[in-house]
């Protein structure tokens, strides 16, 4: 029997995304809270869930450039509470999510992470969040919360339960006595690109002798309308190896030029003995990674260095060359990108959300992207889901989540009004996964179908690519 796993995002979308966002201020007046005083220790995030205690093992937050605050607490058993509020500030906020805003509380239990409870006023949920302290210098937030969450009931086979009136049966849960104290948050969009924590590495042999650089510099230059990456390595004797790489080159093996107007693929060597620059003639480079969003390039190279003007008779053999560099050096440049085609139409999302979820004790990536048509208001949604311990390689997608190791995709052509179609079949390829830099790159394609087999429509998602900082 197929598991029912598509209504969670539909429910969230119905509450959080069915209206256009509007100006949102803290509510005035008195609102019921269990306690306005925070008693939990610093870094703590606690609550009571239907009378049972919830203690977050990890708690974190993000603040977007539009002041959208998202706080998440995850327990050791995989339970998760998420609080989202627009225009975050000290004050009390309504979490019923029915005022054209993104304010809501979410509770996910470990047994059914794809069918969470949400504080939906439309279905009878409610809630409040009281931010008592927001430190925009130390980047911490303190406050209290409570909410009633609601979700669609499902049967033992994972299918939605429909009542005699033809409507979905609902389940409710009470989250009370919520407190969080000085939870750290990061500013989204302010700590990306160019800050990838890799150290530039460069090595080669010159006539069989190790060339070990004392300094490596990289830059991205615009020359005649073309973008060119320049890598310069200098050893302790002042000898220089320089490589110019057009940014549009990409991955593969390429022949080097011996003369350039500044926009060509070329290498040069100068031994710092008073002679001329010696350029590649011939030379080759094999680029195994070239990411224009992260700025990371990995390659091997070799070339014979000669004077292209034939003034200097010196010849040098540069062999066993290799490097890994990051040429993006301006803080704040985004390194997150996600594109695809749906039935041949380009899909370029407006927003990208990367989260870590848990299923059956397995940590998983949840990548959700949204594309909004400003004229019609139609929202397209696409999602990718796979374990965080995934390795570089190619994997078949499935449409069911069974033990947590599965990889699958989702697509909704009219989010909130249409069903969510699931990958069957599909291919996911992880091109690179840099755990230290917290960057993952991949490609994907899948056929999106109705897993309940009530709709025969098939959407072909192709040419999918992503580079994500998480």
N, C-alpha and C positions, 0 to 999 in steps of 0.2 A: 504494500500500500504506500502511495506517495505521501511524504510528510507535508504538512501545511506550514510553509515558511515565508509566505509572501505578504501577509497582512501587517506585519510590524511596521515596515516603512510606509505602507499605505496609510496606516493610522497616524504616524508621525507627520506625514505630508499633509493629511487632512487638517490636522491641528495647526501645524507650524507654517505651512507654505501656501495655504489656499488664498490668502489675502496678500495684497501688497503691503510691505512694511511701512509703518507710519511713525511719526514722532512719538517717543515714549519717555515718560518721566515717572519718577517714583510716585506712588499713589499717596494722596493726602487722606488724613483721617486715621481712625483706629482700626486695626485689623487683628484678628485672633492669631496669636503665636503661643506655642507652648512655653517658651521662655525667651525674653529678649537679651538675657545675660548669657554670655558664652563661658562655659566652665571647662571645656575640654582643653587639653594642653596644646601648645603651639604645634602646628602641623597635623593636628587631629581632625578627623571627620567622622562623626557618629550620628546615629539615628535609631529610632525604634520602629520596626516593621511588623505590623500586626502583633505587637506585644513582645517581639523578640529583638534582641539587641543587634545592631549593625555597627561594626567597627572597620573602617577602611584601613587596609594594609598599605595602600598607596593612594595619594590624593594629589591632584594637579589641576591646573587651569590654563586657559588661553584667553587673551583679550585681542580682538581684531582691531584694525585701524578705525572701524566704525563703532568701537566700544561695545561689541557683542562679547559678553563674558560667558564662558563655558567652564563649569567646575565638574570634576569627575572624581568619585571615590570608589575604589574597588576593594572588596574584602578578600581574605585569603581563600574563600570558597568560590570566588568568581562572581558573587553578587555585585551589582554596580548601581550607583545612584548618580544621575547627571542632572545638573541645574543649569539652565540657559536663560539669560536675561539681556535685553537690549538696553543701550544707554546706561550701562552700569554706573552706579553712584551710591553714596550712603543714603539709605531710605528703604521703604517697603515696596515690594513689587508683587503684582498679581500674577500667579503662575497658571491661570486657567487657559491661556493660549487662545483666546477667542476675540481678541481686540485688534486683529490685524498685526500682531507682533509675533516675536519668536520667544516669548516667555513661557517656559514650561518646566516641569519636573518629570524625570524619567527614572523608573526602577526596572532593572533587568535581573531576573533570577538566573541562577547557574544552570537550571535544568532546561530552560526554554529561552535562550538569549535572543531568538528571532521573533519573540512575541512579548515585548515589554509592556509594562504599565505606564501610562502617560496621564498627566493631570489635565485631561480634556474636559473643558466645561460643557462642550456639546453633548458628551456622553455621561455627564454627571460628576466629572472630576473637578477638583478645585485645589488651590494652594496659595501660599504666600512665601516670599523670600525676604528676609530682613538683612540687608547689608549694613553692618554696624561700623565697619572700618574698611576703607579701601586705600591702601598705601601705594600711590603711583610712583614712589621713589624706590622703596624696597620691593615693589611688585608682589604684594600679598593682599589677601582679602579675608575678612572675618565676618561671620554672621550666623543667623539661625533660619530654619525653614521647616515647613510641614506641607504635605499635600496628600490628596486622595488620588490614587492612580487607577486607571481603568484600561482593560484590554478585552479583545474578543476571545471568548472561551473556545477551546478546541477539544476534540475527543481523543481517545487513546491512540487513534491512527494519525493524529495530527491534522485533522480536518476541522473547519469551523463548525460550531454548533449553531444551528438555525432554529429559532423558537417557532411555536405554533403561529405566531403573528407574521412570520416570514422575515423577521429581523434577526441579526446576530445576537446571541446571548453574550452578556458581558460579565466580567469578573472585576472585582474591586479590591484594592489594598490600601491600608492606611500607613503612611509614613509620618511619624510624629517625632517630637523632641530632637529634630535635626540641628546639629551644631557643627561649625567648622571654624578653626582658629588659625589665622595667618597662613593660609594655603598659598603657596607660591604660584604665580602665573607668568607665562611668557607672552610677549607682544608679537602677535603673528605679523609677518611681513617685515619685521625689523631686525631679524637675525639670520636672514638667509644668505644666499649666494656669495661666493668669494670668501666665506668664513669656513669652508670645508676643512676639517682638521686633518689634512694630509700634508706631509712635508715633501717639497719638490725633490725628486731623486733623478740623478743623471750619471751615466757611466759610458765610457768608450775606451777603446785602445787605439793609440796612434803609433803606427809602425810597430805594433806588438807591445807597446808600453802603456800601462794603465794611465788613462786621463781621468784624474779625480778632481772635480771642480771645488774650488774654495767658495765660489759664489754662483748662484743660478738666478737669473732674472727672467721674467716672462711679461709680455705685454700684448694687448690687442690693439692693432693699429688700423685705421681706415686710410687706404691709399687708392686714389682714383675710384672711390666708391666701393672698393673691395675691402673686406675685413681679413686681416692677416695676423696670425699668432706668431710672435717672434720669441724664440727661446735662445738665451745666451748663457753659455757656461764658460767660466774662466778658472784656470787652475792657479796654483801658487807661483808659477813662473810667468804668469800673464798671458799664456796661450789661450786662444779662444776657439770654441766650436759654437757656431750659430746655425739655427735651423728656422726657416720661414715656412709656415704652413697656412695656406688659405683656409679660412674657417669653414668654408662650404665643402671641404674635401671629404670628410667622413671617414668611415672604417674601410680598410682594404690595403692592398699593396700598390705603391705608386712609384714611378720613375721620377728622379729629381732632374731639375734643369741645371745648366751651367751658367746661364745668364738670366737676369731677372730685372724687371722694372719695379720691383718691390712687391709684386702681387703673385709671384710664382712660387712653386714648391722648390726650394733650393737649400743647400747646406754650404757652409764655408768653414775653412780652418785657417787660422793665422797663428803661426808658432811664436810670434813676438820676437823675431830675430831680425827685424828690419826689412823683411820682404813684403810681397804683395799678399792680398787675400786670395786664398786658393779655394776654388768652388768645386762642387760635385760634378764629376765628369768621368765615369757615370756614377750614379748613386740610386739607392732604393730605400724606401721606408715602408714598414708594415705597421699600420695603425690598428690596434685591437680595441681601443676605446677612445671615442671622441664625442664628448657631451657638451654641447654649447650652452646648456643650462647650468651645469655644475662647473664647467670650465676645466674638467679633468680630461687629460689626454694621456694615453699609454701607448708606447710604440717601441719598435726596434728599428735600427737603421745601420747602414754602412755606405761608404762612398770613397771614391778615389779623388783626392783633392789636388787640383792643378790650377795654374794661372790661366784664366780664359783668354787673356790678351797675349799669352805666351811671352811675357817679359821675364818672369821669374821661372827658372827651370825646375824649381822644387816640386817634388811629388810626394804626397803623404797618403798612406792607406789608413782610413778610419774604419775600424771593424768592431764587432760585438757591441755596437751602440744600443743603448736602451734608456728610456726615461719614463717617469710618471710625474706630471706637473699639473698645477691648477692655475690657469691663466686669468681667471676672474678675480679681481682684487678689490672691487668696490662693494663695501657692505651695503646690504639692502636690496641687491638685485635678486629677483626671484629665481629659484632653481627648481620650481615645481611646474610641471607641464603634463597635460593629458589631452590627447586627441584621438579621434577615431572617425570612421565613416559608418553611417547607418543606411543601408540600401543605396549606397553610393553617394549619399549626401554628407558633407563634412559636418562633424560634431565637435565643436570647440566650446567647452563648458564655461559658465560664468563663475562657478565656485567649485572648489575641490576640498573635501574633508577626508583626512586620514586618521583613523582611530585604531586602537588596539582593543579587541574584544576577547572573550574567553568562551570556549565551548568544550565541555567534557574535560576541563583542565588544560586544554590546548590554547595557547596564545595565538591570535589570528589578526591579520590586517583586514580592516574594513575600509575600503576606498569608495567614497560616494561623490559623484559629480552631478551638477545640475546645470541645465542650459535653459534660459527663459526667453521666449519670444515676447518682446515688449509690446507688440501690437495686439496679439491675441491673448497674451497672458498664459499661454500653454507652457508648461515646464516639462522638459525631457530629463529623465534621470538615468544614469548608468552607474553600475557598481561592480567592483571586483573584490573578491574575498579569497584569502589564502593564508596558510600558517606563517607566523613570523620566523620560524626556523627553516623556511624554504631555502633551497640552494640554487645556484646558477644552473639553468637547464631548461628543458621543455617538458610541459606537463599537459595531460588531457584534462579538460574541464568536465565537471559533472553538474547535475542539477539538484543534488540532494546533499544535505549535511548529516553525516552519520557518526563519525568518530572524531571529527575536528581536523583531519588531515586533508580534506577535500579542497579543491580549487573550483570556483564557479563565478559566473558573471550574471548580471541582471540588466534589464533594460525596460523602461516604461516610456511610451511615446507621449503620454498625457498624464503626468504624475498627479495623483489625487483623484483622477477620473477614470483611469484605465487600470487593468491588472498589470502586474509586474511579470515580465517574461524572463525565463531562465535559460542559461546556456545548455544546449543539447544538440550537437556536440560543440566542443570548443577547444582551443589551444592557447595555453599561456606559456610564454617564454620569459624567464628571468635572465636578462642580459648581464646585469651587474648588481651586486648587493654588498654595499660597503657599510658594515655594521658600525665601524668607528666613526665614519662621517655621517651616519644615519641617512643614507641615500639609497634608494632602490630604483632600478630601471628595468623596463620590460616591454614586451609587445604581446598583443592578444588578438584573437578573432573568435567569434562564436555565432552560432545560430540561436536566436532567442525565441523560445516557444512557451506556450502556456503549459505548466507542469500538471495542471488539473485536466488538461485535454478537453476543455470546454470551448476553446477558441482555436481555430486552425491557422491563424495568422502566424507567419514566420518573419522575423526581422533578421537581416544579415548584418552583423557588426564586424567590420573588417578594418585592416590597417590601423589597429589600435596601438598606441605608443604611450608610455608614461615615464616620467622621471619625477620622483617624489622625495621630499625631505620629510621625515617623520619625527 
